[in-house]
Amino acid sequence: MAEPGKIDPMHQFAIEPMFGTDHWNIGGYNIAFTNSALWMVITVAVLWGFMLLGMKRELVPGRWQAAVESMTGFIAKLTDENIGKGGRKYVPYIFSLFMFILFANLLGLLPLGLIGLHPFTFTSHFTVTGVLAIMSFSIVLIVGFWKHGIKFFSLFIPHGTPLPMVLVIFPIELVSFLFRPFSLGLRLFVAMIAGHILLKVLAGFVINASNASPIWGGVVGVPSFALMIGVSALEILVAGIQAYVFALLTSLYIHDAEHLH
């Protein structure tokens, strides 16, 4: 609990039960419907609506249709360039992954606090980003072993490696490969949580300086507010970049599973 007049930058990440579900249990496990789950549902609903509005297939594309077509074209180009032959079959998954993360990041930045609502950025939790990373990693493993069988392990031995070095290189490459889902989920989680903490700290400066006196409000509050605007703009850019990086790395990992070296 934050002290009076003190802004707690971590409180925004607290997962809390909604709609009186805090005592819902099955087999001793709590299954409460949380604020995180609520914003996942909202994200899916907004994304579903965005796609439906853009799937009218008019001869002269409207704004929504053009937006959806540009997004699908963008992801199709991404898979073509980074997966190569056979990459188009992964477009639905990569597109869904990219759009889900993008919408989640952007919805969490909406200034709904002005009307008493508090958006929750669930991509700021490693449990969520980790699950998304494990999903992508599972596809890589399934595709790799389904297509290449035991030969998939040759991915961990660079072509031309001398036989004596195999015993050294193989475990290093294997450990590096197994850390991929951890680094994939951690990258998104850290980027989102860091930006939100910074915005909350700056908001604390603005509020406390304004409450202290008009002088402090002008000296500290105004520059902090201006910095908040700049950081918010940067966070919008980061929201898109992180969704792109997640989709890009997933495509590159699938490329390894499809083509090995």
N, C-alpha and C positions, 0 to 999 in steps of 0.2 A: 504494500500500500504506500503510495507516495505521500510525503508530508504536505500540509497545506501550503499552497503557493509554489510547490515544486512539481515540475512536469516529469513524469516517468516515461522515458522513450521506449521502454520495453513492454509497457502495458498493452500497446496496440497489437502485439503478437500473441496475447493470451487467448487460448482456445476455451470457449465457454459454451455450455449447453444452451439450446434454444427451446422455446415453446414448452417448458416444463418437462424436458426429457432427461433431466439429470439423474433420475433414479431408474432409467431403463437399463435392465441387465439381462443377459442371456448366458447361462452357464458361468456366472461369476464375472463376465466381461461387460463393461459398460458400453452401451451402443447409443449413447446420447446423440441427438442431431445437433451438431455444433455450428457456430458461426462460420467455421471453415467449410463445413459441408454445405451450408446455405449458399455461400458465395461460389462454390463449385457448381451448384445447381443453377444459380443466376448466370454464371459464365456460360454454361452449356445452353441455357435458354436464349441468351443474347446471341451466341454464335449460331444457334439453330435458326433464329429469326433472321440474322444477317444472310445466311445461306438461302433461306426460302425467298427472301426479297430479291435475291440476285439470280434466281433460277427461272425467270420468266421466259427466257430465250426469245426476246423481241428482236425484230430485224434491225432496228436501230436501238442499240443498247442504252438503257437508262443508267443512272448513276450507280445504283446497287449492282446491276448486272455487270457493268464495267469494272466495279470494284472486285466482285467475286472472280470474274474472269482474269483480272490482272493478278490476283492472289494465286489462283490455280496455275496460271501460266508461269508465275515466279517460282513456285515449288516444282513444277514440271521441269523447268530449266535447271533448277538446283539438282534434282535427281539425275538428269541427263549428264550434267557436267561432273558430278561427284560419284555417282554409282556406275554410270556407263551403260553398257548393254544390259538389258533386263531391268533397268532402274525404274521404268514407268509403273511397274506393278506395285511399287512402294509409295507412289504418289499419295493415295488415300491416307496411309498412315502418317507420312511425313507432313502432309497438309493438315491433318487433324491435330497432330502434335504441335505444330507451329502456331496454328490459329488459337488453340486452347491456351497455350502459354502466353501468347500475345494479348488475348482478351483478358486473361486473368491479371496480367501485369497492369494493363491500362485501366481496368475497372477498379483496381486497388488504389489508383491515383486520383480518382474522382473526388472533388471537394464537397462531398455530401455532408460533411460535418456542419456546413453552413445551414442545413435544414434539419439538423439533429440526427442524421444517420451516419453510421461509421462503417465505411467499406473495409473489408478484410482481404489482405493480399496473401492468399494461401500458398503462393510460390515462395514466400519468405520462411516457409517451414521445410526443413530438410526431409521430413517424412514424406512430403508430397513430391518434391523434386526428386528424391531418391527413388520413389516408386516409378515415376516417369522414366528415370534413367534405367532402372531394372527392366522395365518393359522393353525399352530399346535394346538393351544388352541381351535379353532373352531371345529377341528376334534374330540378333546376330548369331547367337549360339545355335539356334534351331536351323537357320539357313546354312550356316557353316558345316554343321555335321550332316544335315540332310543332303547337301549337294556334294560334299567332298569326303564324308566319312572320317576315317582316321587320318587322312591326308590333311585335314584341317589344322593339325598340330604343326604342319610345316610353316604355318603363318609365323611361328615363333622362332624360326631359324632363317635369318636373311640369306638370300641366294648367294652362293659363293663362300659361305662361312667354312673355314678349315675345320676338319673333323675334331681336332683337339679342343677347339673353341666352342663346340656345340654344347658341351656340358656346362659351360659358363654362360653363354648367350641365351640358351633355352630358358633357364629359370628366370633370368632377368626380364626377358620378353614376356614370359608367362605372367609374372607378377605385374608388370606394366599393363598388360592386357586386362587382368582382373581388377585393376584399380580404375579402369575406364568408367564404370558406372558411378563410382564414388566421386571422381573428379567432375563428371558430367552433371550430377545432381548438386554437388557443392558449389560449382561455379554460379549457377542460377540462384541458389539460395543466398549466397554471400552478397551477390550484386543487389538483390532486392532488399534484403534486410538492412544493408549498409545505407542505402539511399533513404529508406523510411526512417531510420534512426536519426540521420542528419536533419531531415525535414522536421522531425518532432523536436529535436534540440533547438533548432532555429525558431520554431513556433514558441517554445518555452521562453526564449530570449525576448521575443516580441511581446508576449503576454505579460511577463514579469516586469519588463522595462516600462511598459505602458502603465501598469498598476503602480509602479514605484513613484513616478513623477513625470510630468510633461517633458522635463529636460532629458531624463534617461530614455523616455520614449523616442525623442528625436535623435539622441546620440547613439543609442543601441537598437531601439525598436525599428526605426525606419531602415537602416542598413541591413538589419537581419531580415526584414520583410522583403527587401529588394533581392537579397541573396536567396531567399526562399523561392521567389519567382524563377530565378536562374536555375536553381537546383531542380525545381519541378519540370522545367523544360528539358533539362538534362536527363531526368528520370524517364520522361516520355521516350527520349532517344534510347536510353538503356533498356527500356521495356521491349522495344523492337529489336535491338541488337541481341539481347539475351535469347529471345525466341528464335532469332535467325541462327545464332551460334549453336543452340541446342539441336535445331533441325539439321544444320550443316554437319556437325560432328556425328550425329546419328547416321546421316548419309555416308559419311566417310567410313564409319565402322561397318555399315552394311556392305560397302564396296569391298572391304577386306574379306568379309564372309563370302561374297559372291566370286571374287577373283583371286583371293589369297594375295600373292605378291604382284 
